[in-house]
Each structure stands twice: as structure tokens, then as C-alpha cells.
Amino acid sequence: MKNLSISLTFTFLLLLLLHPVAISQELNRINNATIAEETIAPIYHFEHIPDFTYNDVATKIKAMDTDMSFELNERIFSFINYFVVRNREYTKMVIQRKDIYFPMFEVALLHHDMPEDIKYLSIIESGLNPTAKSRVGALGLWQFMPATGKMFGLDYNKDVDLRMDPELSSDAAAKYLKSLYRMFGNWELALAAYNCGPGNVRKAIRKSGGKKTFWGVYDFLPKETRSYVPQFQAMMYVMRYAEDHNLILEQPTYPLAYEKIKFNQELDFEQLAAVSGICLEDLEYLNPAVQNRMIPASNQYMAVNVPKSKARYITENKEQFSDAVKLTSERSAALRTTPVLTANTSKPAASASTSATLATQNKITYVVKSGDVLGTIAQKHGTNVTNIKNWNNLRSNTIKVGQKLAVYKKESSFETSLANNASSPSQSPEFYTVQPGDSLWIISKKFDGITIDQIKKLNNLNSNQIKPGQKLKIG
């Protein structure tokens, strides 16, 4: 600052000898430079919670274009406050998942000529988790109980449970809700019946003296159902006006594009992944109804969802590797004895062989960073999502920034191979499969010593745009 003052004084004296207009211009330049130097760029805070009032919310609800009309009251407002203030992480989680499932919900609802806003019900049911399981045995995005699921074609056995098939369960939910609407002639009562059963709604109507609106029978419904419909209505508002409440994702996620293929045979998922080059976790993610990484004879005609990037290759070579992917009795027994966790299930006790395996690995503590998902953490450390969930007793795929995860790395892990590859240029290059939620910046942070520009140069990328399933050379 001392040198700057001397320089400014010298400049001012020099201009004083030249021309008074020049003096004025130079003073303006100095002032502008000083202001620019002192200006600090504003920082955007993703955790900032804007203020809002009951009247603000009421005005926005009146402007909503919806076939599920409702009027704001204190009960609904309290749930809006819950989702946008007290439990923002839950709301951000479902915003992150909505682009994966809402398109298929919308197709099913349109097909059955139903209000599009019913898609928000799955948020209340399952948090948009296709493998969510309730304490009473309801399962899937739409939380079908076994008997109700069977009524609508969602059969299950020990290897395949169609209640966890996103498309089939969405169509079944639309059929069931429409039948409830025909029964009660009111969408709010239909939603209430979906939660507590039509018998309880009929009982509430009788006790209310024949009233046939949700708020008319409210006091006579089960306690859970009295919260259920207002939560749904609150979510209708929240998802429309998420940005107004600063519910914005720091890193957007993108659905994994897929296509359906029918193999018309028993199928071994591990073998299918091996011969096709598909990440096994991607197969499991796209086919949540498949429980033990296999499709038995009883379900051999069901379609399998595969990443779109691999669909053409598989279709063209399906006959050639049909024997390789066919489920044998030996493989069937082996797969059934290998524990594969789904969301909201208990962690099995580690066997002696599992403990021995962990003893030969290097345990590290990984701190979850912004943008991380279990799939990318697993790939970075040469393991899989199931192992990470087992090691950390996780009941779902949900993780939080700052959370510490125990990870056991083998010396031959993907990361170690990358390090070796960096010192041995003659070896084959390593590749990374882009996961939902990835960006070039996130990928560059996962692998030390590589920058965004280097990734772009290695892969001849002209922009920062990448897609899930895309393979990138990273070494």
C-alpha cells in the first residue's frame, strides 16, 4: 500500500503540470480502480433459507395449475414448513431423484386419464426409493403390501419381487388409485384409502354423519392418514416452488438411460455384466426387482433393463453369449448364498471368510464430499456399493456430506492401478464409467494428479458435457 501511495502521488503531480481535464479523468480512473479492488464477489449460499409467510404460500397455491385442487390450511402449512425448513435434506434428496422416476409416473397417469400431480404421492410413500421397505412389509416406490400387489399383477418370489419394478408398480398404483377414486368420487379420499384402506375410509364417512370430503371425515381417520394427505398436498406446493425456497442442488443428477431387452431364458446377472462390459451395480440399479442377481425360470420372459450405451451390442450378440449368461443350478445356489442388500434391510453378520478377506485389505476412512454417491465412491476404491453398505451398516444409498465411511481397499484396486499406470506409460490406459451426478470437475477430484483439461484432451472432448454410462480415459 505504501508503494501504491507514492505512485499515485507522483502521477497526480505529473498531471498537475499537464492539464486540469487530464487531472479530473485520472482521479475518476483511480476511484474506479479502488472501488473494483475493494468489491468482493457475492457468495451463493445453498443453505440459505428465504423467509416466507402463510399469505405468500396461499397466493402461490391459488396460482397453481392442478387438477388436484386444495385450499391451504394450518395443517398443510406446517408440513410445507417442515419440508422447506426443518427437513431440507430430505426434500433435496427427492428433488435429486425426481427426474429418474417422474417421467414414467406421468406416462402411467396419462394412460389412465388421472391427474398428473398424483406422481408426488410416491415421495410420501417411499422418498422415490424403489427398494424402500416399511416395517409392516410394504415394498417399492408405491409401497404395495404383498396381497394388494398380487391383486394388481405384482407377483413375487425369493428371486424377483415385481413390487420393486418401477414401471410395473407405477402402472399398478395408477390402477389401484383410480379404482379408489371410482369408489369414493373424491381424490383426497382416494389417497386416504390408499394409505389406510377403503374400509377405514368408509367407517370414517359413517362416523362423520355421511360427509364425503377428506376434511369432513378428518377427525375419524387413523392418525397416520390425517397427516398423509396434508403431506402430499404440501409436497405438491414444495416441488413446484422449490427454487423460491432455495432448494437447489449443488450438483444436478442425470438419469441413466436404458433400454429393455428380453432374453427369454434364466439369467445370471454377474455373467451378463462380465460378457457385456456393463457395471454390475448399473444392472442392479436398473433392475431393482431382481433380488439375487439372477432371473429364474419362473420369470424368464421378463424384460431386463440395460444401459442404453450397451443395448445395441447386447442385442446384436445375444445369441452368441446366451449360453454364457444362462443361469445354471450351481450358479443359482452360489448367488442365493451371497448376501445382496437392498434398502431398509438388516446387515447380515460377517462370516469368517468375510472377516479373513477384510484382514487382507487396507482399511481407510473416506469422508463424503459434495456430489458423492455410493457408486462413484465404490468405483474409486475398487469395490462395489453392496460392500460399502455392508461395511458401514447402511440401510439405504443415502449419504451426507461430511459422513465418514469405512472402506477396505485391496492393493489391486482401481485407484492403485491408476497410480501404477501413471508411472508406466507402456501399460494400457484406465477408463472410468460416468455415474449419475458426475461432472468433469467431480471426476478430476476423484483421481489425484489429473485435471479437467487433461480429461478433455485424453477423450477429445470439445465441452464439459458428459453422460452417465459414458467411458472416459483417465490415465
Secondary structure as UniProt FT lines:
FT   HELIX           2..18
FT   HELIX           20..38
FT   TURN            46..47
FT   HELIX           54..62
FT   HELIX           74..81
FT   HELIX           82..86
FT   HELIX           88..111
FT   TURN            112..113
FT   HELIX           116..120
FT   HELIX           121..126
FT   TURN            130..131
FT   TURN            135..136
FT   TURN            140..143
FT   HELIX           146..151
FT   TURN            152..153
FT   STRAND          160..161
FT   HELIX           162..164
FT   HELIX           166..184
FT   HELIX           187..196
FT   HELIX           198..207
FT   TURN            208..209
FT   HELIX           214..217
FT   HELIX           218..220
FT   HELIX           223..240
FT   HELIX           243..245
FT   STRAND          258..262
FT   STRAND          267..268
FT   HELIX           269..276
FT   HELIX           280..286
FT   TURN            288..289
FT   STRAND          294..295
FT   HELIX           297..299
FT   TURN            300..301
FT   STRAND          303..307
FT   HELIX           308..317
FT   TURN            318..321
FT   HELIX           322..325
FT   HELIX           329..336
FT   TURN            343..344
FT   HELIX           352..359
FT   STRAND          362..367
FT   TURN            370..371
FT   HELIX           374..380
FT   TURN            381..382
FT   HELIX           385..392
FT   TURN            401..402
FT   STRAND          404..409
FT   TURN            411..412
FT   HELIX           414..423
FT   TURN            425..426
FT   STRAND          431..433
FT   TURN            436..437
FT   HELIX           440..446
FT   TURN            448..449
FT   HELIX           452..458
FT   TURN            459..460
FT   TURN            468..469
FT   STRAND          471..473
//
